[in-house]
Amino acid sequence: LRLNFGGNFLTGKIPPEINSAEKIKGFFLFHNALSGSIPPSIGNFSYISFLRLHGNQFTGTIPTELGQLTKLKELYLSQNYLTGGIPSEFGLLTNLGDLRLFLNTDLGGTIPDEMYNMTVLQRFYAWSSGLTGPISSKVGQLTDMYHFIARRNQLTGTIPSEFIKMPSLRECYCVM
């Protein structure tokens, strides 16, 4: 089952009862005017491969329960008002190939070390998300990484030499 309500003018919140639709493989609510927090019950979508909630007005923290979505291939949370950083539980998303968090200007926090366990991750888009701290040398574990875009954040430290050794990397863009 794929539920696609993208590109409309929907308002309100995602109903918490949505967890009763656990057989959902794709949930697309992008580019609406939905608000409130992302319900933790989405973590019950055990079959989901595609979750696109970008371009709304969601607030609050990213539910740690999203780390339970082990079949997830694409997670788009960009262009919202999320805070609280990237959950370390994202390290459990070992099938995730595309993570988009950009333009959550107050997301903040560091890139958690657990995220470097996501070895099939090909695209990481997190520009203008208020990320802080260094990029770990563990970034070299992301051997399938194609795009690593984290510009306009407050990243610090040195540039990991492991970027040069990443065989699939085509673009790394981390400038101010």
Buried (B, 14 or more C-beta within 10 A) or exposed (E): EEEEEBEEEBEEEBEEEBBEBEEBEBBBBBBBEBBEBBBBBBBBBEEBBBBBBBBBEBBEBBBBBBBBBEBBBBBBBBBBBBBBBBBBBBBBBEBBBBBBBBBBBEBBBBBBEBBBBBEBBBBBBBBBBBBBBEBBBBBBBBEBBBBBBBBBBEBEEEEBEBBEEBEEBEEBEBEE
